[in-house]
Amino acid sequence: MRCAPGSNVSERRARLGHIGTVLAAISSCFLAIQAAGSFPTYANAKEELLRVAGEIGRPGGRIVIALRSEPKTLNPLIAADATSREVIGAMQADLVHINRATQLTEPALAKSWKMSADGLQYTLTLRQGLKFSDGRPVDIEDVLFTLRVYLDEAVHATQRDLLIVGGKPIAVRKVDAQTVAFTLAKPYGVGERLFDGLAILPRHLLETPYREGKLAQAGGLGTPANQWAGLGAFRLKEYVTGQRLVLERNPYYWKTDEQGNRLPYLDEIVFLFVPSADAQVLRFQSGETDIISRLGAENFSVLSRQARDYTMADAGPGLEYNFLFFNLNELGEKAPADMARKQSWFRSEKFRQAVSLAIDREAIVRLVYQGRGAALWGPVTPGNPRWADASIAHPTRSLDKSRQLLAEAGFRMAKGESAEPQLLDAVGRPVEFSIVTSSSNADRAKMAALIQDDLKQLGMRVQVVPLELRSLIDRITQTKEYDACVLGIVSFDADPNSDLNVWLSSGGMHLWNLSQKHPATDWEAEIDLLMEQQLTATNAAQRKKSYDRVQEILGEHQPMVFLASPDILVGAKKSIGNFRPAVLEPYVLWNVDQLYQRNGAENARR
């Protein structure tokens, strides 16, 4: 920079001072880049940032939250467990987002969208200046790559079923540098909600693993921080096996608060792995963690009585449904004889109906949830009244009706060695089987124990087998070496299409008989048809009628014996700002980009 001829001394000094300030800023930035080391930077394009409403927070600090298990993956394509989804939610972003508080759609990576008059095409326009958390610019090719990967059958993406409309994959094409068009074979009943939960993937990091068929191995917890990126508020910083996972603030995040301050406010989120619910409570009480979520009713009551520096909240009924299901997978001729014998019981609808009638759901709500929950006879919880079928029967527990159904199915009662009643099948073999469940979920372990006691009154000998979550998922989805299981699913949206992969016979979460090439039964084929009908119907009443019928079929054939749903019970230190729990997952981190520490001592940039 040159001084203009004729400038006086004071002007020259002012300009030199300005140059010095600029050089100092450049030097500071250069040193910061050197310190970061791993993440490159790129020239700024025009940024179209999203300004969001909410309490204005203070920058800096961190929050610590405990998880019941280590995430299985950071890869949104294959994440099936709640722990992985909770961490991934802070690291990734979608084109259109469902606000977990209002349950309405809102702009996200796409700043706008429009639907064609016939309902067959959605045209979305990306924000300008978007960058992944490693600083690489985002473009339409990343969106095209993302949809190609999600739709690839070989990838087995958990969300793939949502992208098949009218029996055909959604077609995607580039319109221009900022615009992409999605074409559907039929109208889509949920509209733009389709795009929520589809994390836009970094093509520059994942294209090579995809071509090599190694995409499922990408995004492991041990992935170096500079080899993983997303568009969420935070990015990977550190993973210590068996102890913690640390995320740091994404400096390229695309949201600001109402005053134009770039989000997120926090510098870090620390996820501690604390598998015991009681240990989580102790850490929260001692101040080691800032937020506690997925609380059982007993611990919630304990914390509520002792609350001093923290606030407890019952957000009401959520969308979690817990259930018992039997192994109805086609195991082939090489299956052990013992398993084949048990499956002959499990395949009997009257057997499953008898089990359902013998279970005391009200006792489960009372003893497991201390009344902070609801009994279920179908998958739609009280937290989702719009989609509940009011005609679904809620039969009271009846051991007499259970025994009648078992007798009609060829079972008979006898006396065992200890003079206790013992149920025998048609050829005189005792009815004995095991129920597996997660060792890290105390509520489901209690449910399994109560079911064990209930079925004992029918003469069934049931063993409860707690398993570490990874082992449990492996048995259910891979080896299929189990008899029955108590599990739960948390719908990520109130709309039934969020559970499409559960109800379609081809679905990867069709737990009682996974990923069928063809429906194994007529009633499963009918569910497939009904789910397809409601998927493509644009009339709300038609969609409701179809899904009501799905619920009725499930109630009749009992592939899942629905048990109970808990309220959403959470807590946070009073120093945490913008803490607003929701009934949609993730309950306390849905607005993680706006959470902040009120305590000034916590707010120093680290």
C-alpha positions in Angstrom: 0.0 0.0 0.0 1.3 3.4 -0.9 0.5 6.8 0.7 -1.1 9.2 -1.7 1.0 12.3 -2.6 0.4 15.2 -0.4 -0.8 13.1 2.6 0.1 14.7 5.9 2.0 13.0 8.7 -1.0 12.0 10.7 -2.7 10.4 7.7 0.5 8.4 7.1 0.7 7.3 10.7 -3.0 6.2 10.6 -2.4 4.2 7.5 0.7 2.6 8.8 -1.2 1.7 12.0 -3.9 0.1 9.9 -1.4 -1.9 7.9 0.2 -3.1 11.1 -3.2 -4.3 12.4 -3.9 -6.2 9.2 -0.4 -7.8 9.2 -0.9 -8.8 12.9 -4.3 -10.4 12.0 -2.8 -12.3 9.1 0.1 -13.5 11.3 -2.4 -14.6 14.0 -4.5 -16.6 11.5 -1.3 -18.2 10.1 -0.2 -19.3 13.5 -3.7 -20.7 14.3 -3.6 -22.7 11.1 -0.1 -24.0 12.0 -1.4 -25.0 15.4 -4.4 -26.8 14.0 -2.2 -28.6 11.6 -4.6 -31.1 10.3 -7.4 -29.0 8.7 -6.7 -27.0 5.5 -8.4 -23.8 4.8 -9.9 -22.5 1.6 -10.7 -19.0 0.2 -14.0 -17.6 1.3 -16.9 -17.6 -1.2 -20.0 -15.6 -0.5 -21.7 -17.3 2.4 -25.5 -17.5 2.7 -25.7 -18.2 6.4 -29.0 -19.3 8.2 -30.0 -17.0 11.0 -31.9 -18.8 13.7 -34.1 -17.6 16.6 -33.4 -18.3 20.2 -31.8 -17.0 23.4 -28.5 -15.3 22.6 -25.7 -17.3 24.1 -22.0 -16.8 25.1 -19.2 -18.3 23.1 -16.7 -20.8 24.5 -16.6 -23.6 27.0 -17.8 -27.2 26.6 -20.4 -29.6 27.8 -19.9 -33.1 29.0 -22.6 -35.8 28.4 -22.5 -39.5 29.2 -23.4 -42.2 26.7 -24.5 -45.7 27.8 -22.3 -47.3 25.2 -19.6 -46.4 22.7 -21.0 -45.5 19.3 -20.6 -48.3 16.8 -19.8 -45.9 13.9 -19.6 -42.3 12.9 -20.9 -43.2 9.4 -24.5 -42.0 8.9 -25.1 -44.6 6.2 -24.9 -47.6 8.5 -25.7 -46.2 12.0 -28.5 -48.2 13.5 -28.0 -47.6 17.2 -29.2 -44.6 19.2 -25.7 -43.8 20.6 -24.2 -43.5 17.1 -27.1 -41.4 15.8 -26.8 -39.0 18.8 -23.1 -38.4 18.1 -23.6 -38.2 14.3 -26.4 -35.7 14.7 -23.9 -33.2 16.1 -21.5 -33.8 13.1 -23.8 -34.0 10.1 -26.5 -32.0 8.4 -29.3 -32.5 5.9 -30.9 -30.6 3.0 -34.2 -29.9 4.7 -34.6 -30.4 8.5 -37.5 -31.3 10.8 -37.3 -29.1 13.8 -37.5 -31.4 16.8 -39.5 -28.9 18.9 -42.1 -27.8 16.3 -42.0 -31.0 14.3 -42.2 -28.8 11.2 -39.8 -28.7 8.2 -37.3 -25.8 7.9 -34.5 -24.8 5.6 -31.1 -26.3 6.3 -28.4 -26.9 3.7 -31.0 -26.2 1.1 -32.1 -22.5 1.5 -35.3 -23.1 -0.5 -37.3 -25.7 -2.3 -40.4 -26.1 -4.5 -42.6 -28.9 -5.5 -44.0 -29.4 -9.0 -47.8 -29.1 -9.5 -48.1 -32.9 -10.0 -46.1 -33.7 -6.9 -43.4 -35.7 -8.8 -40.5 -33.3 -8.6 -38.7 -31.4 -5.8 -36.2 -28.7 -6.8 -33.8 -27.7 -4.0 -31.4 -24.8 -4.0 -28.2 -25.0 -1.9 -26.8 -22.2 0.2 -23.8 -20.5 -1.3 -20.4 -20.8 0.5 -21.1 -24.1 2.3 -18.0 -25.9 3.5 -17.4 -29.2 5.1 -15.9 -29.2 8.6 -12.4 -29.7 7.0 -12.8 -26.5 5.0 -13.5 -28.2 1.6 -16.3 -26.4 -0.3 -19.6 -28.2 -0.8 -21.1 -28.5 -4.3 -23.9 -30.2 -6.1 -21.6 -33.1 -6.9 -21.6 -33.9 -3.2 -25.4 -34.1 -3.2 -25.4 -36.3 -6.3 -22.8 -38.6 -4.8 -24.7 -38.8 -1.5 -27.9 -39.9 -3.1 -26.1 -42.4 -5.3 -24.5 -44.0 -2.3 -27.7 -44.1 -0.2 -29.5 -45.7 -3.1 -26.9 -48.4 -3.8 -28.2 -51.7 -2.6 -24.7 -52.9 -2.0 -24.2 -50.2 0.7 -27.2 -51.3 2.8 -27.9 -47.8 4.0 -30.5 -47.8 6.7 -32.4 -45.0 5.0 -32.6 -46.6 1.5 -36.2 -47.7 1.9 -37.3 -44.1 2.3 -35.8 -43.3 -1.2 -37.8 -45.9 -3.0 -41.2 -44.4 -4.2 -43.6 -46.3 -6.4 -41.2 -49.2 -6.5 -38.5 -47.1 -8.1 -35.5 -45.2 -6.7 -35.8 -41.4 -6.6 -33.9 -39.9 -9.6 -31.5 -37.1 -9.0 -30.1 -34.6 -11.5 -28.1 -31.4 -11.5 -29.9 -28.3 -12.6 -27.1 -25.8 -12.1 -24.2 -25.2 -9.8 -26.5 -24.5 -6.8 -29.7 -26.5 -7.7 -30.6 -30.1 -7.8 -33.9 -31.8 -8.8 -35.4 -35.0 -7.4 -37.9 -36.9 -9.5 -40.3 -39.4 -8.0 -42.2 -42.2 -9.8 -45.3 -41.3 -7.7 -46.3 -38.4 -5.5 -44.8 -38.6 -2.0 -47.1 -38.3 1.0 -44.6 -36.7 3.4 -43.3 -34.0 1.0 -40.0 -32.4 1.9 -39.8 -34.4 5.1 -38.1 -36.9 2.8 -34.8 -35.0 3.0 -34.5 -34.9 6.8 -31.9 -37.4 8.1 -30.0 -37.8 4.8 -26.6 -36.5 5.8 -24.8 -34.9 2.9 -21.5 -36.8 2.5 -18.0 -35.5 1.7 -17.3 -36.9 -1.8 -13.6 -36.0 -1.5 -13.2 -38.4 1.4 -15.6 -41.2 0.6 -15.6 -41.6 -3.2 -12.5 -43.8 -3.2 -13.8 -46.1 -0.4 -17.1 -46.3 -2.2 -15.5 -47.4 -5.5 -13.4 -50.0 -3.6 -16.4 -51.4 -1.8 -15.1 -50.4 1.6 -17.6 -47.7 2.5 -19.0 -49.7 5.4 -15.5 -49.6 7.0 -15.3 -45.8 6.7 -16.1 -43.6 9.7 -14.9 -46.0 12.4 -14.2 -44.4 15.8 -10.5 -44.7 15.2 -10.6 -42.6 12.0 -8.1 -39.7 12.2 -9.8 -36.4 12.7 -8.5 -34.9 9.5 -9.9 -37.8 7.5 -13.5 -37.4 8.5 -15.8 -34.4 7.8 -19.4 -33.3 8.0 -21.7 -30.3 7.8 -22.8 -30.3 11.4 -22.0 -27.9 14.2 -19.1 -30.0 15.5 -16.3 -32.1 14.1 -14.2 -35.0 15.3 -11.3 -34.1 17.6 -10.3 -37.1 19.7 -11.4 -40.7 20.5 -10.0 -42.6 23.5 -11.1 -46.3 23.4 -13.4 -47.2 26.2 -13.4 -43.7 27.7 -14.5 -40.7 25.6 -15.2 -39.2 22.2 -14.5 -35.4 21.9 -16.0 -33.2 19.2 -14.8 -29.6 18.6 -16.5 -26.6 17.2 -16.9 -26.6 13.4 -15.5 -23.1 12.3 -17.3 -23.4 9.0 -20.8 -24.0 10.3 -23.5 -22.4 8.3 -25.8 -20.9 11.0 -25.7 -17.7 13.1 -27.9 -16.4 16.0 -30.2 -13.4 15.6 -27.3 -11.0 16.2 -25.2 -12.5 13.5 -22.9 -14.4 15.9 -21.6 -17.6 14.2 -22.8 -20.8 15.8 -22.2 -23.1 17.6 -21.4 -21.3 20.9 -19.6 -24.2 22.5 -15.9 -25.1 21.8 -16.3 -28.8 22.6 -18.7 -31.6 23.4 -17.2 -34.5 25.4 -19.1 -37.8 25.2 -18.1 -40.0 28.1 -18.8 -43.8 27.9 -20.6 -44.7 31.1 -22.5 -48.0 30.5 -24.2 -48.1 33.9 -27.2 -45.9 34.4 -26.5 -45.5 38.1 -22.9 -44.5 37.3 -24.3 -41.8 34.9 -26.4 -40.4 37.7 -23.5 -40.3 40.1 -21.4 -38.4 37.5 -24.2 -36.0 36.9 -24.8 -35.4 40.7 -21.1 -34.8 41.2 -20.9 -32.2 38.4 -18.7 -34.3 36.1 -21.4 -34.2 33.4 -23.6 -31.2 32.4 -26.6 -33.0 30.8 -28.2 -36.3 31.4 -30.7 -38.0 29.0 -32.6 -41.2 28.5 -33.1 -41.5 32.3 -35.0 -44.3 33.9 -37.9 -43.3 36.1 -36.3 -44.4 39.3 -33.1 -42.3 38.7 -35.3 -39.4 37.5 -37.1 -39.5 40.8 -33.9 -39.6 42.8 -32.4 -36.6 40.9 -35.7 -34.7 41.1 -35.7 -35.0 44.9 -32.1 -33.8 45.2 -32.1 -31.1 42.5 -30.0 -28.1 43.5 -27.7 -26.9 40.7 -29.6 -28.7 38.0 -33.1 -28.8 36.5 -35.0 -32.0 35.8 -37.7 -32.2 33.1 -40.4 -34.7 32.1 -41.0 -33.8 28.4 -44.0 -36.2 28.2 -44.5 -39.3 26.0 -41.9 -39.8 23.3 -41.9 -42.0 20.2 -40.1 -45.0 21.6 -41.9 -48.3 21.5 -40.6 -51.3 23.3 -41.5 -54.8 22.2 -40.8 -58.5 22.4 -40.3 -60.4 19.2 -39.4 -64.0 18.2 -36.9 -65.2 15.7 -38.9 -66.0 12.5 -36.0 -65.7 10.1 -35.6 -68.4 7.5 -32.6 -70.3 8.9 -32.3 -73.0 6.2 -31.7 -76.7 6.4 -28.5 -76.3 8.4 -30.2 -74.7 11.4 -29.8 -76.7 14.7 -32.7 -79.0 15.4 -33.3 -77.2 18.7 -33.8 -73.9 16.9 -36.1 -75.5 14.3 -38.3 -76.9 17.1 -38.6 -73.6 18.8 -39.4 -71.8 15.6 -42.3 -74.2 15.1 -43.8 -72.7 18.3 -42.9 -69.1 17.4 -44.5 -69.3 13.9 -47.8 -70.1 15.5 -49.9 -67.0 15.6 -51.9 -68.4 18.5 -48.7 -68.9 20.5 -47.7 -65.3 19.9 -51.2 -64.1 20.8 -51.2 -66.2 24.0 -47.9 -64.6 25.0 -49.2 -61.1 24.4 -52.3 -61.8 26.5 -50.2 -63.1 29.3 -48.0 -60.0 29.7 -49.1 -57.5 32.3 -48.3 -54.2 30.5 -49.7 -52.1 33.3 -47.3 -53.7 35.7 -44.5 -52.8 33.3 -45.5 -49.2 33.3 -45.8 -49.2 37.1 -42.7 -51.1 38.0 -40.3 -50.1 35.2 -41.4 -46.5 34.6 -43.0 -45.7 38.0 -46.0 -44.5 36.1 -44.0 -42.2 33.8 -45.0 -44.1 30.6 -47.8 -45.8 28.7 -48.8 -49.4 27.9 -48.8 -50.2 24.2 -50.7 -52.5 22.0 -49.3 -51.1 18.8 -46.3 -49.1 17.5 -47.8 -45.7 17.8 -47.3 -44.1 21.2 -49.4 -41.5 23.0 -46.7 -39.0 22.0 -48.0 -39.3 18.4 -51.8 -39.0 18.6 -52.2 -38.0 15.0 -51.3 -41.4 13.7 -52.7 -43.7 16.4 -55.5 -46.0 15.4 -58.3 -45.5 17.9 -59.9 -48.9 17.0 -56.9 -51.0 18.1 -58.1 -53.2 21.0 -56.4 -52.9 24.4 -57.3 -56.2 25.9 -56.6 -56.7 29.6 -54.3 -59.4 30.7 -56.0 -62.8 30.7 -54.1 -66.1 31.6 -57.3 -68.0 30.9 -57.6 -66.8 27.3 -53.8 -67.4 26.9 -54.2 -71.0 28.0 -57.2 -71.4 25.6 -55.2 -70.2 22.7 -52.3 -72.5 23.5 -54.6 -75.5 23.7 -56.0 -74.6 20.3 -52.5 -74.5 19.0 -51.7 -78.0 20.3 -50.0 -77.2 23.5 -50.9 -78.9 26.8 -50.2 -78.3 30.5 -48.4 -80.9 32.7 -46.7 -80.9 36.1 -43.0 -80.5 36.1 -40.5 -82.1 38.5 -41.1 -79.5 41.2 -44.9 -79.9 40.8 -45.0 -76.5 39.0 -47.1 -76.3 35.8 -45.1 -77.0 32.7 -46.2 -76.3 29.1 -45.6 -79.1 26.6 -45.8 -78.8 22.8 -47.8 -81.2 20.6 -45.1 -84.0 20.8 -44.5 -83.6 24.6 -41.4 -81.4 24.7 -41.2 -78.7 27.3 -41.5 -75.1 26.1 -38.2 -73.5 27.0 -36.5 -70.6 25.3 -34.4 -67.5 26.1 -35.0 -63.8 25.7 -31.9 -61.7 24.9 -31.8 -58.0 25.7 -29.3 -55.2 26.2 -27.3 -55.3 29.4 -26.8 -51.5 29.3 -30.6 -50.8 29.3 -31.9 -51.4 32.8 -35.5 -50.7 31.7 -35.6 -53.4 29.1 -33.8 -55.9 31.4 -36.6 -55.3 33.9 -39.2 -55.8 31.2 -37.6 -59.1 30.2 -37.6 -60.2 33.8 -41.3 -59.3 34.2 -42.2 -61.2 31.0 -40.2 -64.2 32.4 -42.4 -64.2 35.5 -45.6 -63.7 33.5 -44.9 -66.6 31.1 -43.9 -68.8 34.0 -47.5 -68.8 35.0 -48.3 -70.4 31.6 -45.7 -73.1 32.3 -43.1 -71.6 30.0 -39.5 -71.7 31.2 -37.8 -68.6 30.0 -34.2 -67.6 30.6 -33.2 -63.9 30.3 -29.8 -63.3 28.7 -28.4 -59.8 29.0 -25.9 -59.0 26.2 -23.6 -56.0 25.5 -25.3 -53.9 22.8 -22.9 -54.7 20.0 -23.2 -58.4 20.7 -27.0 -58.1 20.8 -27.2 -56.3 17.4 -24.8 -58.8 15.9 -27.0 -61.7 17.0 -30.2 -60.2 15.7 -28.9 -58.9 12.4 -26.0 -61.1 11.5 -25.8 -64.6 13.1 -29.5 -64.7 14.0 -28.6 -67.0 16.9 -31.4 -66.1 19.4 -34.9 -67.2 20.4 -36.6 -64.0 21.4 -35.6 -60.5 22.2 -36.8 -57.4 24.1 -35.8 -54.3 22.1 -37.0 -50.8 21.5 -37.2 -48.5 18.5 -37.3 -44.7 18.6 -39.0 -43.2 15.6 -37.0 -40.1 14.4 -40.2 -38.5 13.1 -43.9 -38.6 13.9 -44.7 -39.6 10.3 -44.9 -43.4 9.8 -42.4 -43.3 7.0 -39.7 -42.9 9.5 -40.1 -46.6 10.3 -40.6 -47.7 6.7 -37.6 -50.1 7.0 -39.3 -51.8 10.0 -42.6 -52.6 8.4 -41.5 -53.4 4.8 -40.7 -57.1 4.5 -37.5 -56.1 2.6 -36.5 -53.7 5.3 -33.2 -53.9 7.2 -35.0 -53.4 10.5 -37.8 -55.8 9.8 -36.6 -57.5 12.9 -38.6 -60.7 13.2 -37.5 -61.7 9.7 -34.9 -59.5 8.2 -34.5 -58.3 4.6 -36.8 -60.8 2.8 -36.5 -61.0 -0.9 -40.2 -61.8 -1.0 -42.8 -61.4 1.8 -42.9 -64.6 3.8 -46.6 -64.3 4.6 -49.7 -62.9 3.0 -50.2 -60.4 5.8 -46.6 -59.1 5.4 -47.4 -58.7 1.7 -50.5 -56.7 2.6 -48.4 -54.5 4.9 -46.0 -53.9 2.0 -48.9 -52.8 -0.1 -50.4 -50.5 2.5 -47.1 -48.8 3.3 -46.6 -48.2 -0.4 -50.1 -46.7 -0.6 -49.6 -44.3 2.3 -46.2 -43.4 1.0 -47.5 -42.1 -2.3 -50.9 -40.8 -1.2 -51.1 -37.0 -0.9 -54.4 -37.1 0.9 -53.9 -37.1 4.6 -57.1 -39.1 5.3 -56.0 -41.8 2.8 -52.6 -42.1 4.4 -54.2 -42.4 7.9 -56.6 -45.1 6.7 -53.7 -47.2 5.2 -51.5 -46.9 8.3 -54.5 -47.7 10.6 -54.8 -51.0 8.7 -51.1 -51.7 9.2 -51.5 -51.3 12.9 -54.5 -53.6 12.9 -52.6 -56.3 11.0 -49.7 -56.0 13.5 -52.2 -56.4 16.4 -53.8 -59.5 14.8 -50.6 -61.4 13.9 -48.3 -60.2 16.7 -44.9 -60.3 15.0 -44.0 -57.8 17.7 -45.6 -58.0 21.1 -45.8 -54.3 21.9 -45.1 -53.5 25.6 -44.7 -49.9 26.8 -43.4 -46.5 26.0 -41.5 -44.2 28.4 -41.8 -40.5 29.0 -38.8 -38.4 28.0 -36.9 -37.8 31.2 -33.8 -35.5 31.2 -31.8 -33.0 33.2 -29.2 -30.3 32.9 -27.1 -28.0 35.0 -28.8 -24.6 35.5 -25.7 -23.1 33.9 -26.7 -24.6 30.5 -28.4 -22.1 28.3 -31.0 -22.9 25.6 -31.7 -26.2 27.2 -35.1 -27.2 25.6 -35.7 -30.9 25.6 -38.0 -32.4 22.9 -39.9 -35.6 22.4 -38.2 -36.4 19.1 -34.7 -37.8 19.1 -32.1 -36.5 20.0 -34.0 -35.2 23.0 -31.4 -32.8 24.5 -29.0 -32.3 21.6 -31.4 -31.4 18.8 -30.3 -27.8 19.2 -26.7 -28.5 20.2 -25.5 -25.6 18.0 -27.4 -23.1 20.4 -26.4 -24.7 23.7 -24.1 -22.5 25.8 -22.5 -22.1 29.2 -23.9 -19.2 31.2 -21.1 -19.4 33.8 -18.4 -17.0 32.6 -15.6 -19.2 34.1 -16.6 -21.9 31.7 -16.5 -19.6 28.7 -12.9 -19.1 28.0 -11.9 -20.4 24.6 -9.9 -23.5 24.9 
